[in-house]
Amino acid sequence: MATTKGTSHVYGIDQHTLSLTALSGPAAASGGRSSRFALSTLGTTSPDGHSEIHIISFDDPDQGNAQDTAALTATKHKHTAGLLAIHAVPWSPTQLVAVTGVSGTMRDSVLQVVELEGDNTNVLATLNVPEGCVRKAAVWPIMEGGGRIGVLSDAAIQVYNLDSSSFKSVWSAPQDDPPETLACHPSSAFLLSTTDGTALRSWDTRQPPASHATVTVECAHQGRIRALDYNPNVPHIVATGGDDGIVRLWDARKMQGPVTEVSEHSCWVYSVRFNPHHDQLLLTAGADGLVNLESVVSWSFARQVGTATAAAEEGDEPEYDEYEEEGERAVDGLVAQFDDHETSVYAAVWSVEDPWVFASLSFDGRLVINTVPREEKYKILL
């Protein structure tokens, strides 16, 4: 069911949901392209244990919709297994990588590549992970070296190469503290970062197994780290979110400590996500039911370009803190807080097609689509 609450657009289903991903979209009625999001149900409330994938399309009226109203439509695709997670892939707009298990549990969980066809999904491949049951996966956004999927199981960190149809082990994890989350480097198909417990680790999968780890911070948070993302435009900047309710940004070139942190959540942080177009915008979401839109312009590509320009004019080496923007420009801090959810928010993602649109998903089956406030847009664009 689709509804509108103020400037928020809500799509709700009576099922448990954990996973959300953004898809590329077709031409929209506005003349632009629709924002498309895919959510998956766990299958825990289904009598047969099967899950569903819902594709939600959103046409933002700010982009020229003739009726000046948001158009929100949805389609549903049945999947004959429980779904723990789904991920968009760079090689096809109609395929997804899915982590499937028994009624949405990690029992006997495997990795699948599925195609959306009509009212159902077509399983193109089932990838049996050599070490353990699959917990999470992430797909590299580039095709360098063939399509590659990072996989976290309860026993190891592994990489699957679609060209060679083979797995490569990166790290055998301790049984009492398996890896929690992972993120693939946005511009190198061989680098990734993971978390386990309070530790943040970066890996170079081209190195021998004994030396895969390139950076390790053993106590990056006071509590388990549950969220991780690379800045897509400044890849040495990494964001983490933990059970301490704090979001921290790290510079992978000098990991003595975080470069900054924000603490707008009162409970566990489940999701952090940089805007792929305007990386000074960071989405965070957590168990307190809140979605926060943060400005981290000091650690963005926009600030880096400004810093380099200012430093070049003075004949100096660029440093982040050498450049001050003037006037009504974006500054670091909380831009907006959205309280449209009533339970824990497990995912928040940006639209692929519209840089100002984002969606969030809570456990109770509520998906909410929001937009960046206009005044913040103007600060960024003008």
C-alpha positions in Angstrom: 0.0 0.0 0.0 1.3 3.4 -1.0 0.6 6.6 1.0 1.9 10.1 1.4 2.8 11.7 4.8 3.9 15.3 4.3 6.8 15.2 2.0 7.4 11.5 2.8 6.1 8.8 0.5 5.3 5.5 2.3 5.0 2.0 0.8 4.0 -0.6 3.4 3.5 -4.4 3.5 2.5 -6.7 6.4 5.8 -8.7 6.3 9.2 -8.5 8.0 11.9 -6.8 5.9 15.6 -6.3 6.3 17.2 -5.6 2.9 16.9 -2.7 0.5 18.9 -1.9 -2.7 18.6 0.8 -5.4 18.2 -0.1 -9.0 18.7 1.8 -12.3 15.4 3.0 -13.7 13.5 3.5 -16.9 12.3 6.8 -18.4 9.8 8.5 -16.1 6.7 10.5 -16.9 8.5 13.7 -15.8 10.9 13.3 -18.7 13.7 12.2 -16.4 14.2 8.7 -15.0 12.3 7.0 -12.2 14.0 6.2 -8.9 13.7 2.4 -8.4 14.2 0.5 -5.1 14.0 -3.2 -4.4 13.1 -4.6 -1.0 13.0 -8.3 0.1 10.9 -10.0 2.7 12.3 -12.5 5.1 9.6 -15.1 4.5 9.2 -15.6 8.3 5.4 -14.8 8.1 4.8 -16.8 5.0 3.2 -20.2 5.4 5.5 -21.8 2.9 8.6 -19.9 4.0 8.9 -18.2 0.7 9.9 -14.6 0.2 9.0 -11.7 -2.1 11.0 -9.0 -3.9 9.0 -5.7 -4.3 10.2 -3.2 -6.9 9.1 0.3 -6.0 9.3 3.1 -8.6 9.1 6.8 -7.6 8.7 9.8 -10.0 9.6 12.9 -8.1 7.3 15.9 -8.8 10.3 18.3 -8.4 11.8 16.8 -11.5 8.9 18.0 -13.7 5.9 15.7 -13.2 3.1 17.4 -15.1 0.5 16.6 -12.3 2.9 18.0 -9.6 2.3 14.9 -7.6 4.6 12.1 -6.8 3.9 8.9 -8.7 4.7 5.7 -6.7 4.1 2.3 -8.3 5.2 -1.2 -7.2 5.5 -4.8 -8.6 5.9 -8.0 -6.7 8.0 -11.1 -7.5 7.8 -14.4 -5.6 11.0 -16.2 -4.6 10.9 -19.8 -3.5 13.2 -19.4 -0.5 13.7 -17.1 2.4 15.7 -13.9 1.5 18.2 -12.5 3.9 19.6 -9.8 1.6 19.5 -8.6 -2.0 22.0 -6.5 -4.0 21.9 -4.7 -7.3 24.5 -5.7 -9.8 26.4 -3.5 -12.4 26.0 -6.0 -15.3 22.2 -6.1 -15.5 19.3 -3.9 -14.4 17.0 -7.0 -14.0 19.4 -9.2 -12.0 20.1 -9.3 -8.3 22.6 -11.1 -6.0 20.6 -12.7 -3.2 21.5 -14.3 0.1 18.9 -17.0 0.6 18.2 -19.3 3.6 15.5 -21.3 5.2 12.6 -19.0 6.1 14.9 -16.0 6.2 17.4 -17.6 8.6 21.1 -18.3 8.1 20.5 -22.0 8.3 21.9 -23.5 5.0 22.1 -20.0 3.5 23.7 -19.7 0.0 24.4 -17.1 -2.6 22.2 -16.9 -5.7 22.1 -14.8 -8.8 18.4 -14.2 -9.7 16.5 -12.6 -12.6 13.2 -10.8 -12.2 10.8 -12.4 -14.6 7.0 -11.7 -14.5 5.6 -12.4 -11.1 8.5 -14.6 -10.0 12.3 -14.8 -9.8 14.4 -17.1 -12.0 17.4 -18.5 -10.2 20.3 -18.2 -12.8 23.0 -19.6 -10.5 23.4 -21.0 -7.0 26.9 -20.4 -5.6 27.8 -22.9 -2.8 30.2 -21.1 -0.6 33.1 -23.4 0.4 33.5 -22.1 4.0 30.4 -21.8 6.2 26.9 -20.4 5.7 26.5 -17.0 4.0 25.8 -14.1 6.3 26.2 -11.1 4.0 27.4 -10.2 0.5 28.4 -7.1 -1.5 28.9 -6.6 -5.2 31.8 -4.5 -6.6 30.3 -1.6 -8.5 32.9 -1.9 -11.3 33.6 -4.8 -13.7 37.4 -4.7 -13.6 38.7 -8.2 -13.5 35.2 -9.6 -14.2 32.2 -9.4 -12.0 33.2 -9.9 -8.3 31.2 -10.5 -5.2 32.5 -10.2 -1.7 31.0 -12.8 0.7 30.9 -13.0 4.5 30.2 -16.4 5.9 30.2 -17.5 9.6 33.6 -18.9 8.9 35.5 -16.7 6.4 35.7 -13.7 4.1 35.7 -14.8 0.5 35.6 -13.3 -3.0 33.7 -14.9 -5.9 34.8 -14.2 -9.4 32.0 -14.6 -12.0 34.4 -15.0 -14.9 36.3 -17.9 -13.4 33.3 -19.2 -11.4 35.6 -19.6 -8.4 35.9 -18.5 -4.7 39.1 -17.1 -3.2 39.5 -17.1 0.6 40.6 -13.8 2.1 40.5 -14.6 5.8 39.4 -17.4 8.1 37.4 -15.7 10.8 37.4 -16.8 14.5 34.3 -18.9 15.3 33.4 -16.8 18.3 33.3 -13.5 16.4 32.3 -13.9 12.7 32.5 -10.9 10.3 29.6 -8.5 10.6 29.6 -6.4 7.4 31.6 -5.5 4.3 32.0 -2.9 1.6 33.6 -3.1 -1.7 36.1 -0.4 -2.9 34.3 1.9 -5.5 37.3 2.1 -7.9 39.4 -1.1 -7.3 38.0 -4.6 -7.8 40.6 -6.0 -5.5 40.1 -3.9 -2.3 37.4 -4.3 0.4 36.8 -3.5 4.0 35.1 -5.5 6.6 34.1 -5.3 10.3 34.1 -7.9 13.1 33.2 -7.0 16.6 34.7 -3.6 17.2 37.4 -4.1 14.6 37.6 -2.4 11.2 39.8 -4.1 8.6 40.8 -3.3 5.0 42.0 -6.0 2.6 43.9 -6.3 -0.7 42.8 -9.6 -2.2 45.7 -9.7 -4.7 48.1 -10.4 -1.8 48.9 -13.8 -0.4 46.4 -14.9 2.3 48.8 -14.3 5.1 49.2 -10.6 4.1 45.7 -9.8 2.8 45.0 -7.3 5.6 46.4 -3.9 4.8 44.9 -1.9 7.7 43.4 -2.9 11.0 41.8 -0.8 13.7 41.0 -3.2 16.6 38.7 -0.8 18.5 37.0 1.5 16.0 33.9 1.7 18.2 32.8 1.0 21.8 30.5 -1.7 20.6 29.9 -3.9 17.6 30.2 -2.2 14.2 27.1 -2.9 12.0 27.4 -0.4 9.2 30.2 0.4 6.7 30.6 2.4 3.5 33.2 3.9 1.2 33.0 7.5 0.0 32.6 6.8 -3.8 34.4 9.9 -4.8 37.1 10.0 -2.2 37.7 6.2 -1.6 40.2 6.6 1.2 37.4 8.0 3.4 35.3 5.2 5.1 32.3 5.6 7.3 31.3 3.2 10.1 28.4 3.0 12.5 28.2 1.0 15.7 26.2 -0.2 18.7 27.5 2.9 20.5 25.1 5.0 18.3 28.1 6.9 16.8 29.0 7.3 13.1 32.7 7.8 12.5 34.7 8.7 9.4 38.1 7.3 8.8 41.0 8.2 6.5 42.5 4.9 5.3 45.9 6.6 4.7 46.3 7.4 8.4 44.2 5.3 10.7 45.4 6.5 14.1 41.9 7.6 14.8 38.6 8.8 13.2 38.8 12.2 11.3 35.3 13.1 12.6 32.3 11.6 14.2 28.6 12.3 14.7 26.3 11.0 17.4 22.8 11.8 16.4 21.5 8.2 17.1 20.5 7.0 20.6 20.9 3.3 19.7 22.6 0.9 17.3 23.5 2.2 13.8 22.5 -0.3 11.1 23.2 1.7 7.9 25.6 4.4 6.6 25.6 5.5 3.0 27.3 8.2 1.1 25.5 10.0 -1.7 27.2 8.8 -4.9 26.8 12.1 -6.7 27.1 14.6 -3.8 29.4 12.8 -1.3 29.1 15.5 1.3 25.7 14.0 2.1 25.6 10.9 4.3 22.6 8.9 5.3 22.5 7.1 8.6 19.8 4.9 10.1 19.4 2.8 13.2 17.5 0.9 15.9 16.0 4.2 17.2 13.8 4.3 14.1 15.5 7.5 12.9 17.0 8.3 9.5 19.5 11.2 9.6 20.8 13.2 6.7 24.3 14.5 7.6 26.6 17.0 5.9 30.2 15.9 5.9 31.5 18.4 3.4 34.9 18.6 5.1 35.6 15.1 3.9 34.0 15.3 0.5 35.3 15.6 -3.1 33.9 19.1 -3.2 36.0 20.2 -0.3 39.1 18.4 -1.6 38.8 20.2 -5.0 38.4 23.5 -3.2 41.3 22.8 -0.9 43.6 21.8 -3.8 42.6 24.9 -5.8 43.3 27.2 -2.8 46.6 25.5 -2.0 47.8 25.6 -5.6 47.2 29.4 -5.7 49.4 29.7 -2.6 52.0 27.2 -3.9 51.4 24.8 -1.0 50.5 21.2 -0.7 46.7 20.7 -0.2 45.5 19.9 3.2 41.8 19.4 4.2 41.8 22.2 6.7 43.4 24.9 4.5 40.3 25.9 2.7 37.3 27.7 4.1 34.1 28.1 2.1 32.3 31.3 2.4 28.7 32.5 2.2 25.7 30.3 2.3 27.5 27.0 1.6 27.0 23.6 3.0 28.7 23.0 6.4 29.3 19.9 8.5 26.4 18.8 10.7 22.9 17.4 10.8 20.8 18.5 7.8 17.5 16.8 8.6 16.1 14.0 10.8 13.3 11.8 9.6 11.1 10.0 12.1 8.7 8.2 9.7 9.5 4.7 11.0 8.1 3.1 14.2 10.6 0.2 14.4 14.3 -0.3 13.7 15.5 1.0 10.4 17.9 -1.6 8.8 18.7 0.1 5.5 18.8 3.5 3.9 20.0 3.9 0.3 20.3 6.7 -2.3 18.5 6.6 -5.7 20.7 5.6 -8.6 18.9 8.0 -11.0 18.0 11.0 -8.8 20.8 12.4 -6.5 18.3 14.0 -4.2 16.0 11.0 -3.5 16.6 8.3 -0.9 14.7 5.4 0.7 14.7 3.7 4.1 13.3 0.4 5.2 12.3 -0.8 8.7 11.7 -4.3 10.0 7.9 -3.9 10.0 7.7 -3.7 6.2 7.6 0.1 5.8 9.6 1.7 3.1 9.8 5.5 3.1 11.0 7.7 0.2 12.2 11.2 1.0 14.2 13.9 -0.7 17.0 16.2 0.3 15.6 19.6 1.6 15.6 22.2 -1.1 17.6 24.7 0.9 20.4 22.1 1.2 20.3 21.4 -2.5 20.9 25.1 -3.2 23.8 25.2 -0.8 25.4 22.4 -2.7 24.6 23.6 -6.2 25.0 27.4 -6.0 
